[in-house]
Amino acid sequence: MDKWIISQDETMPLYQKIMLLTEEKIKSGELVPGTRLPSERKLAEALNVNRSTVIRAMEELTAQGVLIRKKGSGTYVNPDKWGLQTKPLINWGTSLTNESLKRKSAYEQAAEKLRDKKPGEILDLSKGVLPSDLLPELQSPRLSWKELVQQEKEQTPRNTGIYSLRESVQAYLSKTYQMTVPLDEIMITSGTQNALFLISQGLLKPGDAVGIEAPSYFYSLRLFQAAGLRIIPISMDAEGMTIKALQEASITYPLKMVFLNPIFQNPTGLVMSPKRKAEILDYCLLKRIPIVEDDAYGGLTFDSSVDNSPLKKLDKQQQVIYLGTLSKFAGHHLRIGWMIGPPAILKELADIRLQTDSELSFLPQFMADHFLRTEMDVHQEKITNELRKRARNMEKWLRAEFKDDIDFHPAKGGFHLYCRFPNKTKAEVDEILMELLEKKIIVSEGQKFGDQQNGFRLSFVNFRKKLFSESILSVSL
């Protein structure tokens, strides 16, 4: 057993010293996610304290989500995305590679091997990336290098992005959502993850608790862990994040921020109801909890009756930072997005970007501006129509393949469909996913998104009929 030496600070209660020591071992990487702690008896002997003191410390850390206790098995560092590591996991003396593998399920490891061996033969429905056949026919303006440099000089780029692109984003939001946004509230980013990184660095600090929908793709991002943030799962129903769960979380933890993906939520595809949007805004305003809204898919609506208006549109108190992206329309190679928020906050985050030497280059902004002005309208309609077809084909296949055993809500927009087998055990669901893998079909397990109820995500954006052989597909599309 490694050395456990508590602080000599006599002003701190013993149980808090044990809590502090445990968290320090997690932060340093000595205890990685999933590690089993020594027994309470052994810890009490090593620390020369009463066992009841150790039990209290472990119970406090369990209540905070730092540890989990398994009946008959022991106490473990929470393997989920709680992100206590504020330092890299550089404990080279232990097998970091093995620990990394432990955090990957048997399914994920098998899927990776399949991708490596037969990349051209698989149907990868785990990837939410726009395929090449849905990329726009983007033509660059005919400009010489000298003319391009002159364009850059005339734009006089600001830290928040070039003026013409911010104008184009402003016009796009007005046309798509009838949302009026002043130019000084728009900042250009290198995409959603870049925006989340800036927020985590500029507006949060290690140890801060942030509320996130459960399930959510946010759980698959390592940047929250890297920033040392505590992720607090908040449950959802058919209308989105529930107020009851949000209230309970904010009482238990001092939430510093709430992250939402309310329109065609990833992975579930759910759309937050207008009533729920208003309730969340009201509650977070009352508790002074800022909101970050990720709206990657709102412009990809299959049904005009769906209310795809952002939460930000209802924001009258500057309590929401809104994130948008072009990657779902123009592909992930054009890494351009936008952040909408109070000008003072944007200025602070833009300064952080400069300090980290990650200033936006002119060329991708120039191309994004050209795309929004000349091709976005036609391409948005084209891609939405094609995604609708792919979603319906996937739903048809799932019903033919699994009959009434499978449960899902028909897609109303976005890229993803979320499925469950409500009457099957986890072992049975794992077996089904492995059978799909044998047919060279890869999906995303729900646990990747913080779901503990055997769900899985399929990205219909990559569901193309020509990729199926008769041996894979048992129904005619």
FITORBA-671266 format. One record per residue (C-alpha): x, y, z. Coordinates in steps of 0.001 Angstrom, whole numbers, plus 500000, padded with zeros to 6 digits. Layout:
# residues N
XYZ
...
***
This chain:
# residues 477
500000500000500000
501329503443499020
502148505940501740
499192507899503100
500390510861505177
497846513446506276
498409517166506785
499747518381510129
497412521392510067
495846521253513564
493058523669512600
491531521166510148
489332518254511301
490848514811510756
488194513649508288
488800516745506133
492538516040506125
491792512560504766
489491514047502125
492196516533501099
494849513824500895
492615511611498753
491824514452496340
495518515351496083
496351511769495125
493651511911492417
494866515284491108
498463514086490904
497481510970488964
498563508580491708
494924507486491913
493432507329488420
489704506914487615
488548503400488475
491284502758491075
490212500752494126
491158502419497418
492616500499500376
490004499191502802
488759501487505562
490503499307508158
493861499483506364
493539503236505828
492696503757509504
495780501747510517
498047503568508042
496823507001509140
496620506085512829
493026507311513134
489706505760514082
487936503794511378
484846505981511873
486926509012510805
487925507270507562
484320506223506952
483121509827507314
485772511092504855
484860508392502315
481152509127502687
481726512852502112
483781512183498964
481171509701497752
478413512297498234
480486514751496160
480838512203493376
484606511929493750
484375508291494897
481868505509494350
481196502645496734
480332499177495436
478619496854497853
480859493916498679
483650495240496498
485043498403498047
485547502107497344
486774503367493960
487770506637492306
484770507552490162
485533506331486602
483085508805485063
484049512247483785
484415514060487072
487678515652485993
489645516069489205
492955515734487362
494509519194487320
497891517691486386
498724515241483587
498599511568484495
502398511144484467
502731508352486950
504942506451484501
505881503870487135
502451502316486854
500970501084483605
499148504141482303
498407502276479076
496580499584481015
494591502181482952
493612503863479671
492430500540478345
490425499928481503
488473503117480809
487588501741477365
484961499050477226
485539495747475468
483233497024472734
485250500211472178
488486498251471960
486958495813469440
485576498715467370
489002500370467253
490586497157465990
487937496889463268
488568500478462152
492294499778461934
491952496509460009
489111497280457584
488604501075457398
487007500965453945
484592498120454656
482806499338457768
479697501427458329
480761503701461172
477587505077462743
479502506236465810
480978509262464051
479000512513464035
481141513957461262
479797515222457944
480811512712455218
482417513865451974
479244513392449908
477468516021452027
480202518644451895
479345521863450042
480692522655446588
482613525538448082
484450527576445459
487146529998446573
486902533543445234
489475534138442493
491983536279444304
495749536483444012
497841536123447141
498527539858447060
494786540593446844
494118538224449750
496711539980451897
495102543302450987
491696541943452012
493157541008455384
494548544519455860
491221546114454964
489341543886457402
491557545028460279
490929541799462237
489866542266465828
490536539811468624
486895538775468334
487081537967464599
486973539806461287
484175542290460864
482589540861457685
482318537337459142
480662538634462291
478232540491460026
477498537248458155
476914535350461413
474618538153462549
472608537867459301
472468534052459525
471084534119463072
468525536723462085
467315534686459096
467388531260460751
466031532124464202
464733535719463855
467266536505466571
468726540014466743
472319540086468003
474517543240468192
477902542848466479
479845543524469669
478207540430471204
479591538113468490
483036536528468728
484447534126466127
485956530873467423
487737527840465978
484658525762466725
482685524620469748
485523522834471528
487713525932471202
484905527998472742
484466525496475592
488208525562476232
488215529364476476
485231529284478850
486834526623481049
490064528631481238
488593532110481609
485351531734483546
485936528630485673
488658527291487942
489768523807489047
487311522241491480
484291524207490200
481102522173489807
479255522444486489
475850520954485701
475512518935482497
472580517045480981
472702513282481402
473321511762478955
475394514280476976
478264514333474515
480001516723476935
480969513618478962
483111512406476062
485222515602476026
488461515506478005
488728519284478256
486507519339481356
488840516869483041
491873518842481904
490422521972483523
489859520095486799
486097520667486747
483553518531488616
480817517385486254
477433517056487959
474973514939485906
471453516397485720
468739514086484459
466402514753481538
462896513856480485
461170514219477102
461259518030477434
464944518317478341
466840518894481594
464351518645484462
463893521523486881
463656519146489824
467043517584489026
468575521022488464
467249522229491802
468575519167493626
471992519531492000
472254523232492837
471352522514496475
473898519708496799
476674521444494863
477516525126494358
477016525040490567
479172527633488823
477700527028485381
475196524873483480
475971523466480015
473037522718477717
472495521364474198
468736521987474025
467996521588470294
468460518074468830
470511517207471867
473553515030471378
473141512072471818
469372511826472445
468087514109469655
465577515642472093
464268519190471672
463730521226474821
460174522540475091
459512526324475182
458076525947478693
461189524168479951
463471526779478381
461664529522480273
461744527540483539
465489526914483294
466193530552482487
464100531684485458
465677529248487909
469252529932486818
468624533675487008
467256533259490541
470328531263491588
472743533392489526
473980530379487558
475323531264484069
474316529020481154
476383527873478176
474200526808475238
475668524641472481
473527524931469349
475322522778466792
472235521265465151
469410523817465416
469660524764461736
469064521146460629
465326520839461295
463284518191459440
459849519471460460
458840523146460322
456470522589463263
459446521947465579
460396524931467726
464143525077467112
464640528543468599
467681528771470875
467495529371474599
469524532496473875
466604534010471994
464654534175475271
467608535579477220
466832539123478384
469376539269481209
472652538321479455
472758535039481387
473438532763478396
476629532303476386
475580530855473041
477834528664470856
477331527964467153
479423526176464512
479781525668460762
481214522149461088
477774520509460776
477221522281457459
480650522664455865
482577519823457543
485040519694460412
487927520920458258
486511524453458272
487009525031461983
484904528135462419
482208528821464978
480899531700467042
480218532683470608
477536535161471640
477704536810475031
478269540036476960
480984542148475247
483090542355478421
483153538550478724
484043538124475044
486901540608475390
488293538677478355
488096535356476507
489632536894473361
492556538115475491
493029534599476865
493124533298473303
495889535769472439
497838534827475562
497706531139474609
499012531961471116
495895530619469410
494772533682467476
492445532944464555
494031533103461123
492424535185458420
491983532563455668
489450530214457360
487453533257458481
487510534584454923
486265531221453554
483568530948456232
482356534448455406
482236533566451701
480295530346452461
477711532079454650
477160534840452075
477014532766448888
476218529094449562
474747528546453025
471060528932452092
471088526391449238
473395523962451018
471429524089454279
468240523050452467
470051520328450508
471753518790453519
468593518928455654
466595517057453013
469283514388452691
469627513965456451
465854513512456725
466006510675454168
468900509009455949
467140509245459299
463975507627457924
465981504859456231
467804504128459467
464558504038461436
463082501658458865
466092499372459136
466013499375462951
462331498447463033
462850495655460511
465936494368462306
464769494581465937
460971494829465694
459364496076468933
462398495155471049
463991498517470301
462824501903471548
463647505274469987
462059508618469104
461959509357465348
464541512030464527
463226515585464142
466565517004463070
470295516964463712
472623513992463165
471731511393465786
469234508761466882
469312507362470420
468111503818471075
467405501504473980
466319497898474455
464076498453477502
463437494764478199
466998493528477852
469836493306480353
473155495051479865
474754491730478917
472095491167476245
472551494693474846
476332494215474787
475806491013472806
473593492822470268
476205495549469772
478900492918469271
476713491193466675
476401494501464814
480170494833465024
480527491429463359
478460492873460518
480958495769460385
478477498270461871
479877500488464647
477712502501467066
478456504600470185
477750503064473581
475646505191475911
478150504994478761
480425507230476687
477814509947477239
477258509227480934
474235506963480359
473971504011482730
470781502581481180
472143500605478214
471417503215475547
473437503654472364
473720506330469680
473605505930465919
474600508822463661
472378508653460590
474518511297458912
476683508345457797
473817505962456976
474236505567453221
472389502822451338
475234502089448955
477482501092451849
475190498204452760
475457494734451292
472607492275451296
474347490351454057
474162493377456331
470795494819455478
467771492564455722
465234495129454510
464885496962451204
465217500730451538
***
